[in-house]
């Protein structure tokens, strides 16, 4: 068994100058932990806010070096602002891609690779009638920061 332990404190200073600290410690246990660091050159902007050649950082479907076929925990950290592409439905004519910006120095954390997709639907409410369960099948990093990014990806399964 492998473990990841979090200790974090968030301090919020409100308009009344009151400080509202939030502190938490959490230990998570996994069968395996995959911890990789990538050096990703900056590319040029595409029609989406990602580099023209995003770096694949996790792809259990084609990369035999991945220790897990899915994940129960994900952390992405970078020293530059980058874009994380979470790819679902790689079996279609075109991958379904959800993109989030990961800010330099701020960890991006997901609790699992599961989600709900309602592509093309007029979504009202948490789960639309046409929504379906989706699983993240591939992770890519796009870098248009202008500098090479050092990106660390930690996956727990």
Residue frames as a rotation matrix with the C-alpha (Angstrom) as fourth column:
UNK 1
0.572 0.820 0.000 0.00
0.820 -0.572 0.000 0.00
0.000 0.000 -1.000 0.00
UNK 2
-0.606 -0.710 0.359 1.16
0.715 -0.684 -0.147 3.50
0.350 0.167 0.922 -0.82
UNK 3
0.299 0.711 -0.637 0.02
0.901 -0.430 -0.057 6.69
-0.314 -0.557 -0.769 0.88
UNK 4
-0.418 -0.308 0.855 -0.22
0.492 -0.868 -0.073 10.37
0.764 0.390 0.514 0.10
UNK 5
-0.006 0.368 -0.930 -0.60
0.969 -0.228 -0.097 12.76
-0.247 -0.901 -0.355 3.01
UNK 6
-0.036 0.106 0.994 -1.92
0.514 -0.850 0.109 16.30
0.857 0.515 -0.024 2.58
UNK 7
-0.114 0.062 -0.992 -1.41
0.881 -0.454 -0.129 19.16
-0.458 -0.889 -0.003 4.99
UNK 8
-0.451 -0.049 0.891 -2.87
0.650 -0.702 0.290 22.44
0.612 0.710 0.348 3.84
UNK 9
-0.239 0.389 -0.890 -3.87
0.690 -0.577 -0.437 25.77
-0.683 -0.719 -0.131 5.22
UNK 10
-0.279 0.254 0.926 -5.93
0.743 -0.553 0.376 28.32
0.608 0.793 -0.034 3.36
UNK 11
-0.494 0.102 -0.863 -6.19
0.655 -0.609 -0.447 31.77
-0.572 -0.786 0.234 4.86
UNK 12
-0.044 0.590 0.806 -8.97
0.837 -0.418 0.352 34.09
0.545 0.691 -0.475 3.72
UNK 13
-0.796 -0.150 -0.586 -8.75
0.451 -0.794 -0.409 37.77
-0.404 -0.590 0.699 4.60
UNK 14
0.035 0.898 0.439 -12.21
0.995 -0.072 0.068 39.28
0.093 0.435 -0.896 4.26
UNK 15
0.002 0.021 1.000 -13.21
0.409 -0.912 0.018 42.93
0.912 0.409 -0.010 3.91
UNK 16
0.871 0.351 0.344 -13.60
-0.171 -0.440 0.881 43.30
0.461 -0.826 -0.323 7.67
UNK 17
0.004 -0.987 0.158 -9.93
-0.776 -0.102 -0.622 42.32
0.630 -0.121 -0.767 8.12
UNK 18
0.474 0.163 0.865 -10.96
-0.715 0.644 0.271 39.11
-0.514 -0.747 0.422 9.84
UNK 19
-0.494 -0.684 -0.537 -8.71
-0.852 0.505 0.140 36.17
0.175 0.527 -0.832 9.09
UNK 20
0.583 0.744 0.326 -10.51
-0.755 0.645 -0.122 32.91
-0.301 -0.175 0.937 8.39
UNK 21
-0.506 -0.834 -0.221 -7.97
-0.860 0.468 0.203 30.06
-0.065 0.293 -0.954 8.39
UNK 22
0.784 0.618 -0.049 -8.95
-0.619 0.776 -0.119 26.65
-0.036 0.124 0.992 7.10
UNK 23
-0.362 -0.931 0.040 -6.54
-0.932 0.363 0.013 23.85
-0.027 -0.032 -0.999 8.03
UNK 24
0.782 0.618 0.083 -6.85
-0.606 0.784 -0.136 20.20
-0.149 0.056 0.987 7.15
UNK 25
-0.520 -0.851 0.070 -4.80
-0.799 0.514 0.312 17.01
-0.301 0.106 -0.948 7.15
UNK 26
0.680 0.733 0.023 -5.83
-0.649 0.617 -0.446 14.03
-0.341 0.288 0.895 5.06
UNK 27
-0.544 -0.813 0.207 -4.08
-0.611 0.553 0.567 10.73
-0.575 0.182 -0.798 4.36
UNK 28
0.575 0.691 -0.439 -5.10
-0.799 0.359 -0.482 8.69
-0.176 0.628 0.758 1.31
UNK 29
-0.246 -0.625 0.741 -4.10
-0.375 0.766 0.522 5.06
-0.894 -0.150 -0.423 0.72
UNK 30
0.502 0.329 -0.800 -3.66
-0.857 0.067 -0.511 3.54
-0.115 0.942 0.316 -2.75
UNK 31
0.887 -0.218 0.407 -2.56
0.251 0.968 -0.028 0.26
-0.388 0.127 0.913 -4.28
UNK 32
-0.042 -0.918 0.395 0.03
0.990 0.016 0.140 2.16
-0.135 0.397 0.908 -6.33
UNK 33
0.652 0.128 -0.748 1.26
0.103 -0.991 -0.079 5.69
-0.751 -0.025 -0.659 -6.90
UNK 34
0.251 -0.536 0.806 2.70
0.966 0.084 -0.245 6.88
0.064 0.840 0.539 -10.20
UNK 35
0.671 -0.135 -0.729 4.84
0.189 -0.920 0.344 10.03
-0.717 -0.369 -0.592 -9.86
UNK 36
0.099 -0.602 0.792 6.37
0.990 0.142 -0.016 11.49
-0.103 0.786 0.610 -13.04
UNK 37
0.233 -0.120 -0.965 7.96
0.098 -0.984 0.146 14.82
-0.967 -0.129 -0.218 -13.93
UNK 38
0.359 -0.010 0.933 7.93
0.922 0.156 -0.353 16.24
-0.142 0.988 0.065 -17.46
UNK 39
-0.458 -0.454 -0.764 9.79
0.151 -0.887 0.436 19.09
-0.876 0.084 0.475 -19.13
UNK 40
0.183 0.683 0.707 7.33
0.898 0.177 -0.403 20.50
-0.400 0.709 -0.580 -21.68
UNK 41
-0.834 -0.547 0.073 8.44
0.513 -0.718 0.471 23.09
-0.205 0.430 0.879 -24.20
UNK 42
-0.172 0.764 -0.622 6.19
-0.072 -0.639 -0.765 26.02
-0.982 -0.087 0.165 -24.93
UNK 43
-0.465 0.114 0.878 4.27
0.844 0.357 0.400 25.73
-0.268 0.927 -0.262 -28.18
UNK 44
-0.976 0.215 0.025 2.20
-0.188 -0.900 0.393 28.14
0.107 0.379 0.919 -30.21
UNK 45
-0.466 0.868 0.172 -1.47
-0.411 -0.040 -0.911 28.73
-0.783 -0.495 0.375 -29.64
UNK 46
-0.879 0.361 0.312 -3.95
0.476 0.610 0.633 26.56
0.038 0.705 -0.708 -31.49
UNK 47
-0.331 0.843 0.423 -7.65
-0.079 -0.472 0.878 27.34
0.940 0.258 0.223 -31.91
UNK 48
0.795 0.438 -0.420 -7.96
0.370 0.199 0.908 26.09
0.481 -0.877 -0.004 -28.33
UNK 49
0.670 -0.558 0.490 -5.76
-0.683 -0.722 0.112 27.58
0.291 -0.409 -0.865 -25.62
UNK 50
0.723 -0.479 0.497 -3.24
0.036 0.745 0.666 24.74
-0.689 -0.464 0.557 -25.81
UNK 51
-0.264 -0.877 -0.402 0.03
-0.583 -0.188 0.791 24.11
-0.769 0.443 -0.461 -27.57
UNK 52
0.220 0.338 -0.915 -0.03
-0.968 0.193 -0.161 22.61
0.122 0.921 0.370 -31.04
UNK 53
-0.004 -0.264 -0.965 1.59
-0.161 0.952 -0.260 19.45
0.987 0.154 -0.046 -29.72
UNK 54
0.469 0.211 0.858 0.35
-0.855 -0.136 0.501 18.78
0.222 -0.968 0.116 -26.19
UNK 55
-0.621 -0.767 -0.163 2.45
-0.639 0.615 -0.461 16.29
0.454 -0.183 -0.872 -24.22
UNK 56
0.481 0.703 -0.524 0.71
-0.214 0.674 0.707 13.05
0.850 -0.228 0.475 -23.29
UNK 57
-0.389 -0.620 0.681 1.36
-0.814 -0.115 -0.569 12.50
0.431 -0.776 -0.460 -19.58
UNK 58
-0.607 0.217 0.765 -0.94
-0.362 0.781 -0.509 9.52
-0.707 -0.586 -0.396 -18.94
UNK 59
0.087 0.618 -0.781 -2.39
-0.992 0.126 -0.010 7.10
0.093 0.776 0.624 -21.49
UNK 60
-0.284 -0.221 0.933 -2.90
-0.548 0.836 0.031 3.56
-0.786 -0.503 -0.359 -20.23
UNK 61
0.727 0.656 0.206 -4.53
-0.186 0.476 -0.860 2.57
-0.662 0.586 0.468 -23.53
UNK 62
0.914 -0.398 -0.081 -1.32
-0.028 0.137 -0.990 2.94
0.406 0.907 0.114 -25.55
UNK 63
0.091 -0.921 0.379 1.53
-0.753 -0.313 -0.579 3.41
0.652 -0.233 -0.722 -23.07
UNK 64
0.466 0.069 -0.882 2.69
0.196 0.964 0.180 0.14
0.863 -0.257 0.436 -21.54
UNK 65
-0.600 -0.791 -0.119 4.64
0.324 -0.105 -0.940 1.99
0.731 -0.603 0.319 -18.83
UNK 66
-0.168 0.602 0.780 1.53
-0.730 -0.608 0.312 3.16
0.663 -0.517 0.542 -16.96
UNK 67
-0.970 -0.245 0.011 1.07
-0.178 0.672 -0.719 1.40
0.169 -0.699 -0.695 -13.62
UNK 68
-0.540 0.837 0.085 -2.71
0.239 0.249 -0.939 1.80
-0.807 -0.487 -0.334 -13.59
UNK 69
-0.665 0.394 0.635 -5.54
0.720 0.111 0.685 1.70
0.199 0.912 -0.357 -16.10
UNK 70
0.404 0.767 0.499 -7.56
0.438 -0.641 0.630 4.26
0.803 -0.036 -0.595 -14.12
UNK 71
-0.725 -0.687 0.035 -7.06
0.278 -0.339 -0.899 6.56
0.630 -0.642 0.437 -11.18
UNK 72
0.294 0.759 -0.581 -8.67
0.886 0.013 0.464 7.41
0.360 -0.651 -0.669 -7.88
UNK 73
0.652 -0.187 -0.735 -6.57
0.355 -0.781 0.514 10.50
-0.670 -0.596 -0.443 -7.37
UNK 74
0.299 -0.552 0.779 -4.70
0.880 -0.157 -0.448 12.99
0.370 0.819 0.439 -9.57
UNK 75
0.569 -0.215 -0.793 -2.39
0.274 -0.860 0.430 15.93
-0.775 -0.462 -0.431 -8.79
UNK 76
0.359 -0.497 0.790 -0.88
0.861 -0.150 -0.486 18.14
0.360 0.855 0.374 -11.49
UNK 77
0.646 -0.260 -0.718 1.66
0.294 -0.783 0.548 20.82
-0.704 -0.565 -0.430 -10.50
UNK 78
0.429 -0.485 0.762 3.64
0.845 -0.083 -0.529 23.12
0.320 0.870 0.374 -12.76
UNK 79
-0.246 -0.578 -0.778 6.11
0.719 -0.647 0.253 25.98
-0.650 -0.498 0.575 -12.53
UNK 80
-0.984 0.074 -0.161 4.37
-0.163 -0.737 0.656 27.70
-0.070 0.672 0.737 -15.48
UNK 81
-0.061 0.998 -0.004 0.69
-0.614 -0.040 -0.789 28.23
-0.787 -0.046 0.615 -16.31
UNK 82
-0.965 -0.207 -0.159 -0.30
-0.254 0.610 0.750 25.23
-0.059 0.765 -0.642 -18.47
UNK 83
-0.002 0.988 -0.151 -3.47
-0.998 0.008 0.069 23.61
0.069 0.151 0.986 -19.77
UNK 84
-0.775 -0.129 0.618 -4.54
-0.280 0.947 -0.154 20.13
-0.566 -0.293 -0.771 -18.68
UNK 85
-0.253 0.675 -0.693 -6.51
-0.894 0.111 0.434 18.22
0.369 0.730 0.575 -21.29
UNK 86
-0.557 0.204 0.805 -8.68
-0.390 0.792 -0.470 15.44
-0.733 -0.576 -0.361 -19.88
UNK 87
-0.595 0.240 -0.767 -9.67
-0.758 0.151 0.635 13.20
0.268 0.959 0.092 -22.79
UNK 88
-0.310 0.581 0.752 -12.77
-0.302 0.690 -0.658 11.01
-0.902 -0.431 -0.038 -22.65
UNK 89
0.653 0.680 0.334 -14.36
0.031 0.417 -0.908 8.83
-0.757 0.603 0.251 -25.35
UNK 90
-0.264 -0.845 -0.466 -11.25
-0.619 -0.222 0.754 8.14
-0.740 0.487 -0.464 -27.40
UNK 91
-0.510 0.106 0.853 -13.23
0.437 0.887 0.151 5.58
-0.741 0.450 -0.499 -29.42
UNK 92
0.568 0.818 -0.094 -15.21
0.366 -0.352 -0.861 8.18
-0.738 0.455 -0.499 -31.39
UNK 93
0.607 -0.296 0.738 -14.28
0.731 -0.157 -0.664 9.97
0.313 0.942 0.121 -34.59
UNK 94
-0.039 -0.596 0.802 -12.93
-0.081 -0.798 -0.597 12.80
0.996 -0.089 -0.017 -32.46
UNK 95
-0.558 -0.231 -0.797 -11.80
0.728 0.326 -0.604 12.74
0.399 -0.917 -0.014 -28.82
UNK 96
0.677 0.673 0.299 -13.97
0.324 -0.637 0.699 14.57
0.661 -0.376 -0.650 -26.30
UNK 97
-0.364 -0.913 -0.183 -11.61
0.716 -0.149 -0.682 16.93
0.595 -0.379 0.709 -24.47
UNK 98
0.872 0.482 -0.085 -12.17
0.411 -0.626 0.663 18.96
0.267 -0.613 -0.744 -21.32
UNK 99
-0.101 -0.954 0.284 -9.52
0.618 -0.284 -0.733 21.60
0.780 0.101 0.618 -20.72
UNK 100
0.919 0.270 -0.288 -8.65
0.393 -0.544 0.742 23.40
0.043 -0.795 -0.605 -17.48
UNK 101
0.354 -0.822 0.447 -5.88
-0.241 -0.542 -0.805 25.87
0.904 0.178 -0.389 -16.78
UNK 102
0.643 -0.315 -0.698 -3.39
0.754 0.422 0.503 24.82
0.136 -0.850 0.509 -14.13
UNK 103
0.865 -0.279 0.418 -1.78
-0.260 -0.960 -0.102 27.89
0.430 -0.021 -0.903 -12.59
UNK 104
-0.027 -0.978 -0.209 1.92
0.031 0.208 -0.978 27.93
0.999 -0.033 0.024 -11.74
UNK 105
-0.825 -0.493 0.278 2.55
-0.261 -0.104 -0.960 26.90
0.502 -0.864 -0.044 -8.15
UNK 106
-0.247 0.814 0.525 -1.07
-0.919 -0.024 -0.395 25.86
-0.309 -0.580 0.754 -7.43
UNK 107
-0.945 -0.138 0.295 -1.79
-0.073 0.973 0.221 22.10
-0.317 0.187 -0.930 -7.44
UNK 108
-0.169 0.897 -0.408 -4.75
-0.939 -0.021 0.343 20.90
0.300 0.441 0.846 -9.50
UNK 109
-0.895 -0.127 0.428 -6.42
-0.335 0.825 -0.454 17.93
-0.296 -0.550 -0.781 -7.76
UNK 110
-0.056 0.884 -0.464 -9.08
-0.810 0.231 0.539 15.44
0.583 0.406 0.703 -8.88
UNK 111
-0.140 0.092 0.986 -10.57
-0.862 0.479 -0.167 12.73
-0.487 -0.873 0.012 -6.69
UNK 112
0.010 0.107 0.994 -11.14
0.219 0.970 -0.107 10.22
-0.976 0.218 -0.014 -9.51
UNK 113
-0.933 -0.340 -0.122 -11.23
-0.067 -0.170 0.983 9.71
-0.355 0.925 0.135 -13.26
UNK 114
-0.442 0.853 0.278 -15.03
0.893 0.449 0.043 9.48
-0.088 0.268 -0.959 -13.33
UNK 115
-0.860 0.229 -0.456 -17.43
-0.176 -0.972 -0.156 12.14
-0.479 -0.054 0.876 -14.54
UNK 116
0.075 0.930 0.360 -20.65
0.597 0.248 -0.763 12.86
-0.799 0.272 -0.536 -16.36
UNK 117
-0.913 -0.388 -0.124 -20.81
0.112 -0.532 0.839 14.03
-0.392 0.752 0.530 -19.96
UNK 118
0.215 0.971 0.108 -23.75
0.559 -0.032 -0.828 15.71
-0.801 0.238 -0.550 -21.65
UNK 119
-0.740 -0.658 -0.140 -22.11
0.242 -0.455 0.857 16.77
-0.628 0.600 0.495 -24.88
UNK 120
-0.915 0.353 0.196 -24.34
0.074 -0.331 0.941 18.89
0.396 0.875 0.277 -27.06
UNK 121
-0.124 0.915 -0.385 -27.21
0.880 0.281 0.384 18.73
0.459 -0.291 -0.839 -24.58
UNK 122
-0.095 0.219 0.971 -28.97
-0.306 -0.935 0.181 21.67
0.947 -0.280 0.156 -23.02
UNK 123
-0.459 -0.196 -0.867 -28.03
0.609 0.641 -0.467 20.78
0.647 -0.742 -0.175 -19.47
UNK 124
-0.046 0.450 0.892 -30.38
-0.642 -0.697 0.319 21.88
0.765 -0.558 0.321 -16.73
UNK 125
0.870 0.271 0.413 -29.80
-0.494 0.490 0.718 20.35
-0.007 -0.829 0.560 -13.34
UNK 126
0.172 -0.885 0.434 -26.97
-0.672 0.217 0.708 18.16
-0.720 -0.413 -0.557 -12.16
UNK 127
-0.769 -0.414 0.487 -27.49
0.018 0.748 0.664 15.26
-0.639 0.519 -0.568 -14.54
UNK 128
-0.247 0.641 -0.727 -29.38
-0.920 -0.390 -0.032 15.84
-0.305 0.661 0.686 -17.76
UNK 129
0.592 0.601 0.537 -31.46
-0.408 0.798 -0.444 12.97
-0.695 0.044 0.717 -19.19
UNK 130
0.947 -0.241 -0.212 -29.04
-0.117 0.356 -0.927 12.64
0.299 0.903 0.309 -22.13
UNK 131
0.249 -0.906 0.343 -25.94
-0.962 -0.273 -0.023 12.64
0.114 -0.325 -0.939 -19.92
UNK 132
0.822 -0.081 -0.564 -23.77
0.025 0.994 -0.108 9.56
0.570 0.074 0.819 -19.68
UNK 133
0.778 -0.625 0.058 -21.02
-0.022 0.065 0.998 8.39
-0.627 -0.778 0.037 -17.37
UNK 134
0.778 -0.623 -0.087 -17.57
-0.164 -0.067 -0.984 9.09
0.607 0.779 -0.155 -18.76
UNK 135
0.749 -0.645 -0.152 -14.07
0.446 0.319 0.836 8.13
-0.491 -0.694 0.526 -17.70
UNK 136
0.582 -0.664 -0.468 -10.88
-0.749 -0.662 0.008 10.06
-0.315 0.346 -0.884 -18.33
UNK 137
0.935 -0.185 0.303 -8.88
0.277 0.914 -0.296 7.87
-0.222 0.361 0.906 -20.70
UNK 138
0.100 -0.918 0.383 -5.87
0.916 -0.066 -0.397 10.11
0.390 0.390 0.834 -21.42
UNK 139
0.734 0.023 -0.679 -4.20
0.382 -0.840 0.385 13.20
-0.561 -0.542 -0.625 -19.94
UNK 140
0.139 -0.696 0.705 -2.24
0.901 -0.207 -0.381 15.75
0.411 0.688 0.598 -21.96
UNK 141
0.236 -0.156 -0.959 -0.51
0.567 -0.779 0.266 19.01
-0.789 -0.607 -0.095 -21.04
UNK 142
0.441 -0.080 0.894 -0.49
0.782 -0.453 -0.427 22.01
0.440 0.888 -0.137 -23.37
UNK 143
0.113 -0.519 -0.847 2.02
0.732 -0.533 0.424 24.78
-0.672 -0.668 0.319 -22.72
UNK 144
0.332 -0.019 0.943 1.81
0.762 -0.584 -0.280 28.23
0.556 0.811 -0.180 -24.31
UNK 145
0.752 -0.021 -0.659 3.49
0.555 -0.520 0.649 30.09
-0.356 -0.854 -0.380 -21.43
UNK 146
0.853 -0.517 0.072 6.49
-0.349 -0.668 -0.658 31.15
0.388 0.536 -0.750 -23.50
UNK 147
-0.164 -0.900 0.403 8.86
-0.981 0.107 -0.160 29.15
0.100 -0.422 -0.901 -21.26
UNK 148
-0.395 -0.039 -0.918 9.55
-0.132 0.991 0.015 25.47
0.909 0.127 -0.397 -20.76
UNK 149
0.330 0.605 0.725 7.30
-0.866 -0.111 0.488 24.11
0.376 -0.788 0.487 -18.01
UNK 150
-0.854 -0.454 -0.253 8.35
-0.268 0.802 -0.534 21.55
0.445 -0.389 -0.807 -15.42
UNK 151
0.089 0.988 0.128 5.16
-0.879 0.017 0.477 19.57
0.469 -0.155 0.869 -14.75
UNK 152
-0.935 -0.307 0.176 4.74
-0.353 0.785 -0.510 16.92
0.018 -0.539 -0.842 -12.08
UNK 153
0.035 0.948 -0.317 1.88
-0.776 0.226 0.589 14.43
0.630 0.225 0.744 -12.40
UNK 154
-0.899 -0.239 0.366 0.96
-0.430 0.638 -0.639 12.16
-0.081 -0.732 -0.676 -9.47
UNK 155
-0.021 0.889 -0.458 -1.63
-0.726 0.302 0.619 9.43
0.688 0.346 0.638 -9.94
UNK 156
-0.739 -0.123 0.662 -2.97
-0.602 0.562 -0.568 7.19
-0.302 -0.818 -0.489 -7.19
UNK 157
-0.138 0.670 -0.729 -4.85
-0.648 0.495 0.579 3.99
0.749 0.552 0.366 -7.90
